[in-house]
């Protein structure tokens, strides 16, 4: 992911992470591992400050954007058990799954007091997520029916767009 200059203002994990981050990860059977500033993040696909996945551990640093943490957590939730068993860095999946991941990370933002859906949408735009309609908000509100169906079909959300805290 190529961050835009305005990405410096996105919500980050911080040096004193909110307990809700680890609590959310635990609901999905993930351990949240905090790395020291400047340390390499194990399992990071993009490198830099982006969150990393290895097995059932999600790695972050104080400078990791919370949207990145939620994106990788959502990959863990959406992937098959077989892929989860051998997970190291590359979550894989197809375009439909990637859309489901983006939709789920937006919903999960409401589980975090320091983030919420509105801020998540702004942070995704600032970081450089790209959508056909030009913004995360427009995609989520006008063009994400297929992502929603994908999540519903796997029991990851309910008919009211509430997360079920199940794994695919």
Secondary structure in CASP SS format (residue, H / E / C, confidence):
PFRMAT SS
TARGET T0000
AUTHOR 0000-0000-0000
METHOD secondary structure of the structure
MODEL  1
X C 1.00
X C 1.00
X C 1.00
X C 1.00
X H 1.00
X H 1.00
X H 1.00
X H 1.00
X H 1.00
X C 1.00
X C 1.00
X E 1.00
X C 1.00
X C 1.00
X C 1.00
X C 1.00
X C 1.00
X C 1.00
X H 1.00
X H 1.00
X H 1.00
X H 1.00
X H 1.00
X H 1.00
X H 1.00
X H 1.00
X H 1.00
X C 1.00
X C 1.00
X C 1.00
X E 1.00
X E 1.00
X E 1.00
X E 1.00
X C 1.00
X C 1.00
X C 1.00
X C 1.00
X C 1.00
X C 1.00
X C 1.00
X C 1.00
X C 1.00
X E 1.00
X C 1.00
X C 1.00
X C 1.00
X C 1.00
X C 1.00
X C 1.00
X C 1.00
X E 1.00
X E 1.00
X E 1.00
X C 1.00
X C 1.00
X E 1.00
X E 1.00
X E 1.00
X E 1.00
X C 1.00
X C 1.00
X C 1.00
X C 1.00
X E 1.00
X H 1.00
X H 1.00
X H 1.00
X H 1.00
X H 1.00
X H 1.00
X H 1.00
X H 1.00
X H 1.00
X H 1.00
X H 1.00
X H 1.00
X H 1.00
X C 1.00
X C 1.00
X H 1.00
X H 1.00
X H 1.00
X H 1.00
X H 1.00
X C 1.00
X C 1.00
X E 1.00
X C 1.00
X C 1.00
X C 1.00
X C 1.00
X C 1.00
X C 1.00
X H 1.00
X H 1.00
X H 1.00
X H 1.00
X H 1.00
X H 1.00
X H 1.00
X H 1.00
X H 1.00
X H 1.00
X H 1.00
X H 1.00
X H 1.00
X H 1.00
X H 1.00
X H 1.00
X H 1.00
X C 1.00
X C 1.00
X C 1.00
X C 1.00
X H 1.00
X H 1.00
X H 1.00
X H 1.00
X H 1.00
X H 1.00
X H 1.00
X H 1.00
X H 1.00
X H 1.00
X H 1.00
X H 1.00
X C 1.00
X C 1.00
X C 1.00
X C 1.00
X C 1.00
X C 1.00
X C 1.00
X C 1.00
X H 1.00
X H 1.00
X H 1.00
X H 1.00
X H 1.00
X H 1.00
X H 1.00
X H 1.00
X C 1.00
X H 1.00
X H 1.00
X H 1.00
X H 1.00
X H 1.00
X H 1.00
X H 1.00
X H 1.00
X H 1.00
X C 1.00
X C 1.00
X C 1.00
X E 1.00
X C 1.00
X C 1.00
X C 1.00
X C 1.00
X C 1.00
X E 1.00
X C 1.00
X C 1.00
X C 1.00
X C 1.00
X C 1.00
END
